[in-house]
Amino acid sequence: MNNIFNFLSATDVRFGIGAVKQVGQACRDLSVKKVLVVSDPFMVSSGNVTKVTDVLDDEGIEYSVYSDFEASPSIEQVANASDLMKENGFEGIIGFGGGSSLDTGKAIAVLNSNDMPVEQYFGIDKVPNPVCPLIMIPTTAGTGSEVSNACILRNAETGVKGGICSRFLMADIAICDPEMTVSCPPALTAAVGMDAYTHCIEGYVSNNANILTRTFHREAIKLISSNLRKAVANGNDIEARYNMMLGSTYAGWAMAVASLGACHAMAYALEGKYHAPHGAANAALLPAVMRYNALGNLSLFKEIAVLMGENVSGLNDRDAAYKAVTAVQQMVDDIDIKGVSELGMTEDDIEDFAKKTMKNQTRLLNFNPRRLTEETCAAIYRDALGK
């Protein structure tokens, strides 16, 4: 009980129905008068971005909108936007959208105040200079990027993803408005919801977890277990949307400290080759990863089973722990997430994917509750394929 632990968090989180209307006040609170709004092409073409820009217009905040990036933003797209920001003298960044929009905004901020190519900052605490003010507004309940210290980018040539983790990437203000997620379609709701759930489970059993992170992840597991199916089945269920965003925020908050593990490391290879949605790739791999990891900490996996509502009465720790795996697989099935083979993966990919996964040692695998080798990683991929 005397262990020293830390908890890194966004400075200011504004949560609730209608919170997006506070974006102008947020700019003023940060003394930002000219801001770059980073929002994906769908948010712009659908008119959803006006939920932010109309407020900025009313508040007299000068802005431009940048949307020239893909679902998995590339290093090159971030570099182009950084030039735009420097040339126009923007004082801060608003990320509005899913994880891609928020991560793109963070990466632009890194390049705006640091001179090396962005890939030089991949890893943990490699960003030397503080970034401009960041306001993050998620429109999905999943990535947790609005309250995390990370952003993920893709190398367009190799398809390989890399992550930047830095305390400078914590948002100054995160605005979490569950109403922004109501229009999110069922398949996307399912995928991003499982991304948040993977954050919960990997963070809960992480070797880097502490009392505070497990408190947040414990609540997130309960919220997502009880509400993800409802949010997928009926997107207009505002209570389910509220609880999913709260669970996602809790999970992202704690993830920034606890970090993640093998599932995310393995998902990057699948995403890179087959352009599978991040949350769907995580969900397709999660049960197999949990089956492998459970022996690394049976008591924690037993706790996950209980938090998910499983009856473990009379079971030994091993059997109780594996009830968590069964419960997660049932959730994946219920919300119709595709398996790894449906996402494109074949047996021929296993050796290459295992090699790529092992390159995520420092940022991810070191925190996994059970040690991985290239061989055991390949075995998990085979399990996910049903081989």
C-alpha positions as a Markdown table, in Angstrom:
| # | Residue | x | y | z |
|---|---|---|---|---|
| 1 | Met | 0.0 | 0.0 | 0.0 |
| 2 | Asn | 3.0 | 2.3 | 0.2 |
| 3 | Asn | 4.0 | 2.1 | -3.4 |
| 4 | Ile | 4.5 | 5.5 | -5.2 |
| 5 | Phe | 2.4 | 5.9 | -8.3 |
| 6 | Asn | 1.5 | 8.7 | -10.7 |
| 7 | Phe | -1.6 | 9.7 | -12.6 |
| 8 | Leu | -1.3 | 11.9 | -15.7 |
| 9 | Ser | -4.5 | 13.6 | -16.9 |
| 10 | Ala | -5.9 | 16.3 | -19.1 |
| 11 | Thr | -6.0 | 19.7 | -17.3 |
| 12 | Asp | -9.7 | 20.3 | -17.8 |
| 13 | Val | -12.5 | 17.9 | -18.8 |
| 14 | Arg | -15.9 | 19.3 | -19.6 |
| 15 | Phe | -18.4 | 16.5 | -19.9 |
| 16 | Gly | -22.2 | 16.3 | -20.6 |
| 17 | Ile | -25.0 | 16.9 | -23.0 |
| 18 | Gly | -24.5 | 20.2 | -24.8 |
| 19 | Ala | -20.9 | 20.6 | -23.7 |
| 20 | Val | -19.7 | 21.3 | -27.2 |
| 21 | Lys | -21.2 | 24.8 | -26.9 |
| 22 | Gln | -18.4 | 25.6 | -24.5 |
| 23 | Val | -15.7 | 25.4 | -27.2 |
| 24 | Gly | -15.6 | 29.2 | -27.7 |
| 25 | Gln | -15.2 | 29.7 | -24.0 |
| 26 | Ala | -12.5 | 27.1 | -24.0 |
| 27 | Cys | -10.5 | 29.1 | -26.6 |
| 28 | Arg | -10.9 | 32.2 | -24.5 |
| 29 | Asp | -9.8 | 30.4 | -21.4 |
| 30 | Leu | -6.6 | 29.4 | -23.3 |
| 31 | Ser | -6.1 | 32.9 | -24.7 |
| 32 | Val | -6.5 | 31.5 | -28.3 |
| 33 | Lys | -7.9 | 33.9 | -30.8 |
| 34 | Lys | -7.0 | 32.0 | -34.0 |
| 35 | Val | -7.4 | 28.3 | -34.2 |
| 36 | Leu | -7.0 | 25.4 | -36.6 |
| 37 | Val | -9.9 | 23.0 | -36.5 |
| 38 | Val | -8.8 | 19.5 | -37.5 |
| 39 | Ser | -11.8 | 17.4 | -38.5 |
| 40 | Asp | -12.1 | 14.4 | -40.9 |
| 41 | Pro | -13.6 | 14.7 | -44.4 |
| 42 | Phe | -16.9 | 13.1 | -43.3 |
| 43 | Met | -17.4 | 15.5 | -40.5 |
| 44 | Val | -16.9 | 18.4 | -43.0 |
| 45 | Ser | -19.0 | 17.0 | -45.8 |
| 46 | Ser | -21.9 | 16.0 | -43.5 |
| 47 | Gly | -21.9 | 19.5 | -41.9 |
| 48 | Asn | -21.2 | 18.1 | -38.5 |
| 49 | Val | -18.2 | 20.3 | -38.1 |
| 50 | Thr | -20.5 | 23.3 | -37.9 |
| 51 | Lys | -21.4 | 22.2 | -34.4 |
| 52 | Val | -18.0 | 23.6 | -33.6 |
| 53 | Thr | -17.5 | 26.3 | -36.2 |
| 54 | Asp | -20.9 | 28.0 | -35.5 |
| 55 | Val | -19.9 | 28.4 | -31.9 |
| 56 | Leu | -16.6 | 29.9 | -33.0 |
| 57 | Asp | -18.3 | 32.3 | -35.3 |
| 58 | Asp | -20.7 | 33.4 | -32.5 |
| 59 | Glu | -17.7 | 33.9 | -30.2 |
| 60 | Gly | -15.6 | 35.8 | -32.7 |
| 61 | Ile | -12.8 | 33.2 | -32.8 |
| 62 | Glu | -10.9 | 33.1 | -36.1 |
| 63 | Tyr | -10.4 | 29.6 | -37.6 |
| 64 | Ser | -9.7 | 27.4 | -40.6 |
| 65 | Val | -10.7 | 23.8 | -41.0 |
| 66 | Tyr | -8.2 | 21.1 | -42.0 |
| 67 | Ser | -9.6 | 17.8 | -43.3 |
| 68 | Asp | -7.1 | 16.5 | -45.8 |
| 69 | Phe | -6.3 | 13.2 | -44.1 |
| 70 | Glu | -7.5 | 9.6 | -44.0 |
| 71 | Ala | -9.0 | 7.3 | -41.4 |
| 72 | Ser | -5.5 | 6.2 | -40.4 |
| 73 | Pro | -3.6 | 9.5 | -40.7 |
| 74 | Ser | -0.2 | 9.3 | -42.4 |
| 75 | Ile | 3.0 | 11.0 | -41.6 |
| 76 | Glu | 3.0 | 12.9 | -44.8 |
| 77 | Gln | -0.5 | 14.3 | -44.2 |
| 78 | Val | 0.5 | 15.6 | -40.8 |
| 79 | Ala | 3.6 | 17.2 | -42.2 |
| 80 | Asn | 1.5 | 19.1 | -44.8 |
| 81 | Ala | -0.9 | 20.4 | -42.2 |
| 82 | Ser | 2.0 | 21.5 | -40.0 |
| 83 | Asp | 3.2 | 23.8 | -42.8 |
| 84 | Leu | -0.3 | 25.2 | -43.1 |
| 85 | Met | -0.4 | 26.0 | -39.4 |
| 86 | Lys | 3.0 | 27.7 | -39.4 |
| 87 | Glu | 2.2 | 29.8 | -42.5 |
| 88 | Asn | -1.1 | 31.1 | -41.0 |
| 89 | Gly | -0.1 | 31.7 | -37.4 |
| 90 | Phe | -2.7 | 29.6 | -35.7 |
| 91 | Glu | -2.3 | 29.8 | -31.9 |
| 92 | Gly | -4.0 | 26.5 | -31.0 |
| 93 | Ile | -5.7 | 23.4 | -32.3 |
| 94 | Ile | -9.2 | 22.0 | -32.0 |
| 95 | Gly | -9.5 | 18.3 | -32.8 |
| 96 | Phe | -13.1 | 17.4 | -33.7 |
| 97 | Gly | -14.1 | 13.9 | -34.7 |
| 98 | Gly | -13.0 | 10.3 | -34.1 |
| 99 | Gly | -9.5 | 9.2 | -33.1 |
| 100 | Ser | -8.0 | 10.0 | -36.4 |
| 101 | Ser | -9.0 | 13.7 | -36.1 |
| 102 | Leu | -7.7 | 13.9 | -32.6 |
| 103 | Asp | -4.5 | 12.1 | -33.3 |
| 104 | Thr | -3.9 | 14.3 | -36.4 |
| 105 | Gly | -4.4 | 17.4 | -34.4 |
| 106 | Lys | -1.9 | 16.3 | -31.8 |
| 107 | Ala | 0.7 | 15.3 | -34.3 |
| 108 | Ile | 0.4 | 18.7 | -36.1 |
| 109 | Ala | 1.0 | 20.4 | -32.7 |
| 110 | Val | 4.1 | 18.3 | -32.2 |
| 111 | Leu | 5.6 | 19.5 | -35.6 |
| 112 | Asn | 4.5 | 23.1 | -34.9 |
| 113 | Ser | 6.9 | 23.4 | -32.0 |
| 114 | Asn | 9.5 | 20.7 | -32.8 |
| 115 | Asp | 11.8 | 20.7 | -35.9 |
| 116 | Met | 12.6 | 17.0 | -36.6 |
| 117 | Pro | 10.4 | 14.8 | -38.8 |
| 118 | Val | 7.4 | 13.4 | -36.8 |
| 119 | Glu | 8.6 | 9.8 | -36.9 |
| 120 | Gln | 11.6 | 10.8 | -34.9 |
| 121 | Tyr | 9.3 | 11.3 | -31.9 |
| 122 | Phe | 7.8 | 7.8 | -32.1 |
| 123 | Gly | 8.1 | 6.1 | -28.7 |
| 124 | Ile | 7.8 | 7.4 | -25.1 |
| 125 | Asp | 8.7 | 10.9 | -24.0 |
| 126 | Lys | 10.8 | 11.8 | -27.1 |
| 127 | Val | 9.0 | 15.2 | -27.8 |
| 128 | Pro | 11.4 | 17.9 | -26.4 |
| 129 | Asn | 9.3 | 21.0 | -26.6 |
| 130 | Pro | 5.8 | 21.8 | -25.3 |
| 131 | Val | 3.0 | 22.1 | -27.9 |
| 132 | Cys | 0.4 | 24.8 | -28.6 |
| 133 | Pro | -2.9 | 24.8 | -26.7 |
| 134 | Leu | -5.0 | 21.7 | -27.5 |
| 135 | Ile | -8.8 | 21.3 | -27.3 |
| 136 | Met | -10.0 | 17.8 | -28.1 |
| 137 | Ile | -13.7 | 17.1 | -28.9 |
| 138 | Pro | -14.5 | 13.4 | -29.6 |
| 139 | Thr | -17.5 | 12.4 | -31.7 |
| 140 | Thr | -17.1 | 8.6 | -31.0 |
| 141 | Ala | -17.0 | 6.8 | -27.7 |
| 142 | Gly | -13.9 | 4.7 | -28.2 |
| 143 | Thr | -10.3 | 6.0 | -28.7 |
| 144 | Gly | -10.0 | 8.0 | -25.5 |
| 145 | Ser | -7.5 | 10.2 | -27.4 |
| 146 | Glu | -9.1 | 13.3 | -25.9 |
| 147 | Val | -7.7 | 12.4 | -22.5 |
| 148 | Ser | -4.7 | 10.3 | -23.4 |
| 149 | Asn | -1.1 | 11.3 | -24.0 |
| 150 | Ala | -0.7 | 9.5 | -27.3 |
| 151 | Cys | -1.3 | 9.8 | -31.0 |
| 152 | Ile | -1.0 | 7.1 | -33.6 |
| 153 | Leu | 0.3 | 7.6 | -37.2 |
| 154 | Arg | 0.8 | 5.4 | -40.3 |
| 155 | Asn | 3.7 | 5.3 | -42.7 |
| 156 | Ala | 2.0 | 5.4 | -46.1 |
| 157 | Glu | 4.7 | 3.4 | -47.8 |
| 158 | Thr | 5.1 | 0.5 | -45.3 |
| 159 | Gly | 1.6 | 0.6 | -43.8 |
| 160 | Val | 3.3 | 0.3 | -40.3 |
| 161 | Lys | 1.8 | 2.3 | -37.5 |
| 162 | Gly | 3.8 | 4.1 | -34.8 |
| 163 | Gly | 2.8 | 5.9 | -31.6 |
| 164 | Ile | 4.0 | 9.1 | -30.0 |
| 165 | Cys | 3.6 | 9.2 | -26.2 |
| 166 | Ser | 4.3 | 12.4 | -24.4 |
| 167 | Arg | 2.8 | 14.5 | -21.5 |
| 168 | Phe | 2.8 | 17.4 | -24.0 |
| 169 | Leu | 0.0 | 15.6 | -25.9 |
| 170 | Met | -2.5 | 15.7 | -23.1 |
| 171 | Ala | -5.3 | 18.1 | -24.1 |
| 172 | Asp | -5.5 | 21.4 | -22.2 |
| 173 | Ile | -9.2 | 21.0 | -22.5 |
| 174 | Ala | -11.3 | 17.9 | -23.4 |
| 175 | Ile | -14.9 | 18.5 | -24.3 |
| 176 | Cys | -16.9 | 15.3 | -24.1 |
| 177 | Asp | -20.5 | 15.7 | -25.3 |
| 178 | Pro | -22.3 | 12.4 | -25.6 |
| 179 | Glu | -24.8 | 14.0 | -28.1 |
| 180 | Met | -22.0 | 14.1 | -30.6 |
| 181 | Thr | -22.1 | 10.3 | -30.9 |
| 182 | Val | -25.8 | 9.8 | -31.6 |
| 183 | Ser | -25.3 | 9.8 | -35.3 |
| 184 | Cys | -22.5 | 7.3 | -35.2 |
| 185 | Pro | -23.7 | 4.2 | -37.2 |
| 186 | Pro | -24.0 | 0.7 | -35.5 |
| 187 | Ala | -20.9 | -0.8 | -37.1 |
| 188 | Leu | -18.7 | 2.1 | -36.1 |
| 189 | Thr | -20.3 | 2.3 | -32.6 |
| 190 | Ala | -19.4 | -1.4 | -32.2 |
| 191 | Ala | -15.8 | -1.0 | -33.4 |
| 192 | Val | -14.9 | 2.1 | -31.4 |
| 193 | Gly | -16.7 | 0.7 | -28.3 |
| 194 | Met | -14.6 | -2.4 | -28.5 |
| 195 | Asp | -11.5 | -0.2 | -28.8 |
| 196 | Ala | -12.5 | 1.4 | -25.5 |
| 197 | Tyr | -13.2 | -2.0 | -24.0 |
| 198 | Thr | -9.7 | -3.2 | -25.1 |
| 199 | His | -8.2 | -0.2 | -23.3 |
| 200 | Cys | -10.1 | -1.3 | -20.2 |
| 201 | Ile | -9.0 | -4.9 | -20.2 |
| 202 | Glu | -5.4 | -4.3 | -21.3 |
| 203 | Gly | -5.0 | -1.4 | -18.9 |
| 204 | Tyr | -6.5 | -3.3 | -16.0 |
| 205 | Val | -4.1 | -6.2 | -16.3 |
| 206 | Ser | -1.1 | -4.1 | -17.4 |
| 207 | Asn | 2.1 | -4.4 | -15.4 |
| 208 | Asn | 2.1 | -0.6 | -15.2 |
| 209 | Ala | -1.4 | -0.2 | -13.7 |
| 210 | Asn | -1.8 | 1.3 | -10.3 |
| 211 | Ile | -4.6 | 2.0 | -7.8 |
| 212 | Leu | -6.1 | 5.0 | -9.6 |
| 213 | Thr | -5.9 | 3.5 | -13.1 |
| 214 | Arg | -7.6 | 0.3 | -12.0 |
| 215 | Thr | -10.3 | 2.4 | -10.3 |
| 216 | Phe | -11.1 | 4.1 | -13.5 |
| 217 | His | -10.8 | 1.0 | -15.6 |
| 218 | Arg | -13.1 | -0.9 | -13.2 |
| 219 | Glu | -15.8 | 1.7 | -13.7 |
| 220 | Ala | -15.3 | 1.7 | -17.4 |
| 221 | Ile | -15.6 | -2.1 | -17.7 |
| 222 | Lys | -19.0 | -1.9 | -15.9 |
| 223 | Leu | -20.2 | 1.0 | -18.0 |
| 224 | Ile | -19.2 | -0.5 | -21.3 |
| 225 | Ser | -20.4 | -4.0 | -20.4 |
| 226 | Ser | -23.8 | -2.7 | -19.6 |
| 227 | Asn | -24.2 | -0.2 | -22.5 |
| 228 | Leu | -22.3 | -1.2 | -25.6 |
| 229 | Arg | -25.0 | -3.6 | -26.9 |
| 230 | Lys | -27.7 | -1.0 | -26.2 |
| 231 | Ala | -25.7 | 1.8 | -28.1 |
| 232 | Val | -25.2 | -0.5 | -31.1 |
| 233 | Ala | -28.8 | -1.7 | -31.2 |
| 234 | Asn | -30.4 | 1.8 | -30.7 |
| 235 | Gly | -28.1 | 4.7 | -31.4 |
| 236 | Asn | -30.8 | 7.2 | -30.2 |
| 237 | Asp | -30.5 | 5.7 | -26.6 |
| 238 | Ile | -29.0 | 8.8 | -25.1 |
| 239 | Glu | -28.4 | 7.2 | -21.7 |
| 240 | Ala | -26.4 | 4.4 | -23.4 |
| 241 | Arg | -24.5 | 7.0 | -25.4 |
| 242 | Tyr | -23.8 | 9.0 | -22.2 |
| 243 | Asn | -22.5 | 5.9 | -20.4 |
| 244 | Met | -20.4 | 4.8 | -23.3 |
| 245 | Met | -18.7 | 8.1 | -23.6 |
| 246 | Leu | -18.1 | 8.2 | -19.8 |
| 247 | Gly | -16.7 | 4.7 | -20.0 |
| 248 | Ser | -14.5 | 5.6 | -23.0 |
| 249 | Thr | -13.2 | 8.7 | -21.2 |
| 250 | Tyr | -12.4 | 6.8 | -18.0 |
| 251 | Ala | -10.6 | 4.1 | -20.1 |
| 252 | Gly | -8.6 | 6.7 | -22.1 |
| 253 | Trp | -7.7 | 8.6 | -18.9 |
| 254 | Ala | -6.3 | 5.6 | -17.2 |
| 255 | Met | -4.7 | 4.2 | -20.3 |
| 256 | Ala | -2.4 | 7.2 | -20.5 |
| 257 | Val | -0.7 | 5.9 | -17.3 |
| 258 | Ala | -1.3 | 2.1 | -17.4 |
| 259 | Ser | -0.5 | 1.7 | -21.1 |
| 260 | Leu | -1.7 | -1.2 | -23.2 |
| 261 | Gly | -0.4 | -4.6 | -24.2 |
| 262 | Ala | -0.3 | -7.4 | -26.8 |
| 263 | Cys | -3.7 | -6.9 | -28.3 |
| 264 | His | -2.9 | -3.4 | -29.6 |
| 265 | Ala | 0.6 | -4.4 | -30.7 |
| 266 | Met | -0.9 | -7.3 | -32.7 |
| 267 | Ala | -3.7 | -5.3 | -34.1 |
| 268 | Tyr | -1.3 | -2.8 | -35.8 |
| 269 | Ala | 0.0 | -5.4 | -38.2 |
| 270 | Leu | -3.5 | -6.4 | -39.2 |
| 271 | Glu | -4.6 | -2.8 | -39.7 |
| 272 | Gly | -1.4 | -1.9 | -41.6 |
| 273 | Lys | -1.8 | -4.6 | -44.3 |
| 274 | Tyr | -5.6 | -4.9 | -44.6 |
| 275 | His | -6.7 | -1.4 | -43.5 |
| 276 | Ala | -9.0 | -2.9 | -40.9 |
| 277 | Pro | -10.7 | -0.4 | -38.6 |
| 278 | His | -8.6 | -0.1 | -35.4 |
| 279 | Gly | -11.4 | -1.1 | -33.0 |
| 280 | Ala | -12.5 | -4.0 | -35.1 |
| 281 | Ala | -8.9 | -5.4 | -35.3 |
| 282 | Asn | -8.6 | -5.1 | -31.5 |
| 283 | Ala | -12.0 | -6.8 | -31.0 |
| 284 | Ala | -11.2 | -9.7 | -33.4 |
| 285 | Leu | -7.9 | -10.4 | -31.5 |
| 286 | Leu | -8.9 | -9.7 | -27.9 |
| 287 | Pro | -10.4 | -13.1 | -26.9 |
| 288 | Ala | -7.3 | -14.9 | -28.2 |
| 289 | Val | -5.0 | -12.5 | -26.5 |
| 290 | Met | -6.9 | -12.8 | -23.2 |
| 291 | Arg | -6.8 | -16.6 | -23.4 |
| 292 | Tyr | -3.0 | -16.4 | -23.6 |
| 293 | Asn | -2.7 | -13.6 | -21.0 |
| 294 | Ala | -5.0 | -15.0 | -18.3 |
| 295 | Leu | -2.3 | -17.2 | -16.8 |
| 296 | Gly | -0.2 | -14.1 | -16.2 |
| 297 | Asn | -2.6 | -12.8 | -13.6 |
| 298 | Leu | -5.6 | -15.1 | -12.9 |
| 299 | Ser | -7.0 | -13.0 | -10.0 |
| 300 | Leu | -7.2 | -9.8 | -12.2 |
| 301 | Phe | -9.0 | -11.7 | -15.0 |
| 302 | Lys | -11.3 | -13.2 | -12.4 |
| 303 | Glu | -12.1 | -9.6 | -11.4 |
| 304 | Ile | -12.9 | -8.7 | -15.0 |
| 305 | Ala | -15.3 | -11.6 | -15.2 |
| 306 | Val | -17.1 | -10.4 | -12.1 |
| 307 | Leu | -17.2 | -6.8 | -13.3 |
| 308 | Met | -18.9 | -8.1 | -16.5 |
| 309 | Gly | -21.6 | -9.7 | -14.5 |
| 310 | Glu | -20.4 | -13.3 | -14.8 |
| 311 | Asn | -21.2 | -15.8 | -12.0 |
| 312 | Val | -17.9 | -17.2 | -10.7 |
| 313 | Ser | -19.3 | -18.7 | -7.5 |
| 314 | Gly | -17.7 | -22.1 | -6.7 |
| 315 | Leu | -15.1 | -21.8 | -9.5 |
| 316 | Asn | -11.4 | -21.9 | -8.9 |
| 317 | Asp | -9.3 | -18.9 | -10.0 |
| 318 | Arg | -8.4 | -20.4 | -13.3 |
| 319 | Asp | -11.9 | -21.3 | -14.4 |
| 320 | Ala | -13.2 | -17.9 | -13.1 |
| 321 | Ala | -10.5 | -16.0 | -15.1 |
| 322 | Tyr | -11.5 | -17.8 | -18.3 |
| 323 | Lys | -15.1 | -16.7 | -17.8 |
| 324 | Ala | -13.9 | -13.2 | -18.7 |
| 325 | Val | -12.7 | -14.5 | -22.1 |
| 326 | Thr | -16.0 | -16.2 | -22.8 |
| 327 | Ala | -17.9 | -13.0 | -21.8 |
| 328 | Val | -15.8 | -10.8 | -24.1 |
| 329 | Gln | -16.3 | -13.3 | -27.0 |
| 330 | Gln | -20.0 | -13.2 | -26.4 |
| 331 | Met | -20.0 | -9.4 | -26.6 |
| 332 | Val | -18.0 | -9.4 | -29.8 |
| 333 | Asp | -20.5 | -11.9 | -31.3 |
| 334 | Asp | -23.5 | -10.0 | -30.1 |
| 335 | Ile | -22.4 | -6.7 | -31.8 |
| 336 | Asp | -21.4 | -8.5 | -35.0 |
| 337 | Ile | -17.7 | -7.7 | -35.1 |
| 338 | Lys | -15.9 | -9.6 | -37.8 |
| 339 | Gly | -13.2 | -12.2 | -37.1 |
| 340 | Val | -9.6 | -11.8 | -38.3 |
| 341 | Ser | -10.1 | -13.9 | -41.4 |
| 342 | Glu | -13.1 | -11.8 | -42.4 |
| 343 | Leu | -10.8 | -8.7 | -42.0 |
| 344 | Gly | -8.4 | -10.3 | -44.5 |
| 345 | Met | -5.8 | -12.2 | -42.4 |
| 346 | Thr | -4.6 | -15.6 | -43.6 |
| 347 | Glu | -2.2 | -18.2 | -42.3 |
| 348 | Asp | 0.5 | -16.8 | -44.6 |
| 349 | Asp | 0.4 | -13.5 | -42.6 |
| 350 | Ile | 1.3 | -15.1 | -39.3 |
| 351 | Glu | 5.1 | -15.1 | -39.4 |
| 352 | Asp | 5.3 | -11.6 | -40.8 |
| 353 | Phe | 2.7 | -10.2 | -38.3 |
| 354 | Ala | 4.5 | -11.8 | -35.4 |
| 355 | Lys | 7.8 | -10.2 | -36.4 |
| 356 | Lys | 6.1 | -6.8 | -36.7 |
| 357 | Thr | 4.4 | -7.2 | -33.4 |
| 358 | Met | 7.6 | -7.8 | -31.5 |
| 359 | Lys | 8.9 | -4.3 | -32.6 |
| 360 | Asn | 6.3 | -2.8 | -30.2 |
| 361 | Gln | 8.3 | -4.0 | -27.2 |
| 362 | Thr | 9.0 | -0.7 | -25.4 |
| 363 | Arg | 5.7 | 1.0 | -25.8 |
| 364 | Leu | 3.3 | -2.0 | -25.4 |
| 365 | Leu | 4.7 | -5.5 | -24.9 |
| 366 | Asn | 6.8 | -4.6 | -21.8 |
| 367 | Phe | 3.5 | -3.9 | -20.0 |
| 368 | Asn | 1.8 | -7.1 | -21.1 |
| 369 | Pro | 1.0 | -9.4 | -18.0 |
| 370 | Arg | 2.6 | -12.4 | -19.7 |
| 371 | Arg | 5.8 | -12.4 | -21.7 |
| 372 | Leu | 5.6 | -12.7 | -25.5 |
| 373 | Thr | 8.0 | -14.2 | -27.9 |
| 374 | Glu | 7.7 | -14.3 | -31.7 |
| 375 | Glu | 6.6 | -17.9 | -31.4 |
| 376 | Thr | 3.9 | -17.3 | -28.8 |
| 377 | Cys | 2.7 | -14.3 | -30.7 |
| 378 | Ala | 2.3 | -16.5 | -33.8 |
| 379 | Ala | 0.3 | -19.0 | -31.7 |
| 380 | Ile | -2.1 | -16.2 | -30.6 |
| 381 | Tyr | -2.7 | -15.2 | -34.3 |
| 382 | Arg | -3.4 | -18.9 | -35.1 |
| 383 | Asp | -5.9 | -19.1 | -32.2 |
| 384 | Ala | -7.6 | -16.0 | -33.5 |
| 385 | Leu | -7.8 | -17.6 | -36.9 |
| 386 | Gly | -9.2 | -20.8 | -35.3 |
| 387 | Lys | -6.3 | -22.9 | -36.5 |
